Amino acid sequence: MRFMKVAATVVAQKLSQVRGVGQVTVGGSSLPAVRVELNPAALNAQEADGKALYDTHCVKCHGQDGTTPTVLAARFKNMRSLNDPAVYQGVSEDSTVVLLDNGVGIMKPYKGTLTHDEEVAIARYIRTLVKSAGSAAAVSPGSAAGKDPLRG
């Protein structure tokens, strides 16, 4: 038990030397705390990367604003527009990444073509298409991993 107290003291001393690290009292115990600052420019860059990746890999079939092109919509009746809020009801971001990884229907798998981070950037970007299409509906990440957002 004494070793744990000594180790905690050493860790606290080292952490106190790091900028943005301090102490917080929780339930009477003093614990190390880290201040996290989000960088909005970095978050916007990720969204821009998602758009660039979408433009490169997805726009041909899913349209610039997520609306399925008429020719494809007529040929593939189950293909849904990505700007339809109903597409994302109960579908998590992780589920969308799995669909990008494995493909679905006629959509080819992107595993090995895109990195996980690139797939996440696309998954986040396509959810913004609902807003840009004029819908006021919020897109909830949901948790239904098995639901197919492209076919309903």
VMD Tcl script that draws the C-alpha trace (Angstrom):
set ca {
  {0.00 0.00 0.00}
  {2.88 2.37 0.78}
  {4.33 1.70 -2.69}
  {1.05 2.84 -4.27}
  {1.13 6.13 -2.32}
  {4.76 6.75 -3.29}
  {4.02 5.94 -6.94}
  {0.99 8.25 -6.93}
  {3.11 11.05 -5.45}
  {5.81 10.61 -8.10}
  {3.24 10.57 -10.87}
  {1.55 13.70 -9.46}
  {4.91 15.49 -9.29}
  {5.74 14.60 -12.90}
  {2.28 15.57 -14.10}
  {2.50 18.93 -12.34}
  {5.46 19.75 -14.60}
  {3.37 19.26 -17.76}
  {1.51 22.29 -19.11}
  {-2.27 21.87 -18.86}
  {-2.12 19.19 -16.16}
  {-3.27 19.87 -12.64}
  {-5.25 18.36 -9.80}
  {-8.97 17.97 -9.25}
  {-10.68 16.82 -6.08}
  {-13.22 14.05 -6.57}
  {-14.97 12.48 -3.59}
  {-12.34 13.88 -1.23}
  {-9.41 12.46 -3.24}
  {-7.02 14.59 -5.23}
  {-6.57 13.18 -8.73}
  {-4.51 14.28 -11.72}
  {-6.54 16.22 -14.29}
  {-5.71 17.15 -17.85}
  {-7.09 20.20 -19.62}
  {-8.11 19.31 -23.15}
  {-8.39 22.05 -25.73}
  {-10.12 21.29 -29.00}
  {-8.66 22.82 -32.10}
  {-11.60 23.93 -34.30}
  {-9.30 24.35 -37.31}
  {-8.23 20.71 -37.02}
  {-11.86 19.59 -36.71}
  {-12.79 21.64 -39.79}
  {-9.82 20.17 -41.66}
  {-11.12 16.67 -40.92}
  {-14.52 17.64 -42.33}
  {-12.80 19.07 -45.40}
  {-10.86 15.82 -45.78}
  {-14.15 13.91 -45.59}
  {-15.59 16.07 -48.35}
  {-12.50 15.65 -50.54}
  {-12.59 11.88 -50.01}
  {-16.34 11.80 -50.71}
  {-15.78 13.82 -53.90}
  {-13.10 11.33 -55.00}
  {-14.74 8.03 -54.05}
  {-18.48 8.55 -53.60}
  {-19.90 11.44 -55.61}
  {-20.15 9.45 -58.86}
  {-22.83 7.19 -57.37}
  {-24.19 9.26 -54.49}
  {-24.24 12.73 -56.05}
  {-22.63 15.99 -54.91}
  {-25.26 16.67 -52.24}
  {-26.03 13.03 -51.40}
  {-28.97 12.75 -53.79}
  {-28.79 9.53 -55.78}
  {-28.48 10.43 -59.48}
  {-31.70 9.74 -61.40}
  {-30.12 7.12 -63.67}
  {-28.90 5.07 -60.69}
  {-32.10 5.59 -58.72}
  {-34.11 4.20 -61.65}
  {-31.80 1.21 -62.04}
  {-31.28 0.39 -58.35}
  {-34.67 0.84 -56.65}
  {-33.32 0.17 -53.12}
  {-30.55 2.79 -53.33}
  {-31.39 5.63 -50.95}
  {-30.17 9.20 -51.01}
  {-27.55 9.99 -48.38}
  {-29.23 13.31 -47.59}
  {-32.39 11.56 -46.36}
  {-32.45 11.82 -42.52}
  {-34.24 8.45 -42.31}
  {-31.10 6.77 -43.68}
  {-29.28 7.47 -40.42}
  {-31.99 6.69 -37.88}
  {-30.49 4.19 -35.45}
  {-27.30 3.83 -37.51}
  {-24.00 4.58 -35.80}
  {-20.96 6.17 -37.38}
  {-19.14 2.88 -36.76}
  {-21.80 1.01 -38.76}
  {-21.26 3.37 -41.67}
  {-17.51 2.70 -41.49}
  {-18.19 -1.07 -41.56}
  {-20.31 -0.57 -44.70}
  {-17.49 1.40 -46.31}
  {-15.05 -1.34 -45.33}
  {-17.12 -4.24 -46.65}
  {-19.26 -2.65 -49.34}
  {-22.98 -3.23 -49.68}
  {-25.10 -4.19 -52.65}
  {-23.30 -2.94 -55.74}
  {-21.00 -0.67 -53.72}
  {-17.47 -2.02 -53.70}
  {-15.59 -2.48 -50.41}
  {-13.05 0.22 -49.59}
  {-11.05 -1.86 -47.09}
  {-7.45 -1.61 -48.24}
  {-8.24 1.37 -50.47}
  {-9.11 3.80 -47.68}
  {-7.62 3.95 -44.20}
  {-9.87 3.69 -41.15}
  {-9.42 7.43 -40.52}
  {-10.43 8.22 -44.10}
  {-13.54 6.05 -43.75}
  {-14.41 7.84 -40.49}
  {-13.95 11.21 -42.22}
  {-16.34 10.14 -45.02}
  {-18.85 8.74 -42.50}
  {-18.84 12.06 -40.64}
  {-19.04 14.09 -43.83}
  {-22.02 12.26 -45.31}
  {-24.01 13.03 -42.16}
  {-23.51 16.73 -42.91}
  {-25.26 16.24 -46.25}
  {-28.59 16.00 -44.42}
  {-28.13 19.55 -43.16}
  {-26.91 20.87 -46.48}
  {-29.94 19.38 -48.22}
  {-32.16 21.69 -46.18}
  {-33.44 19.23 -43.59}
  {-33.85 20.50 -40.05}
  {-33.83 16.96 -38.67}
  {-30.93 16.14 -36.41}
  {-28.96 13.07 -37.34}
  {-28.54 10.85 -34.32}
  {-25.53 8.51 -34.36}
  {-27.70 5.69 -32.97}
  {-26.39 2.27 -32.18}
  {-27.99 -0.24 -34.55}
  {-24.80 -1.72 -35.98}
  {-26.60 -4.14 -38.27}
  {-28.88 -1.62 -40.01}
  {-28.00 -0.85 -43.61}
  {-28.23 2.93 -44.19}
  {-28.08 2.59 -47.95}
  {-30.94 0.13 -48.40}
  {-33.24 0.78 -45.45}
}
mol new
graphics top color blue
foreach p $ca { graphics top sphere $p radius 0.5 }
foreach p [lrange $ca 0 end-1] q [lrange $ca 1 end] { graphics top cylinder $p $q radius 0.2 }
display resetview
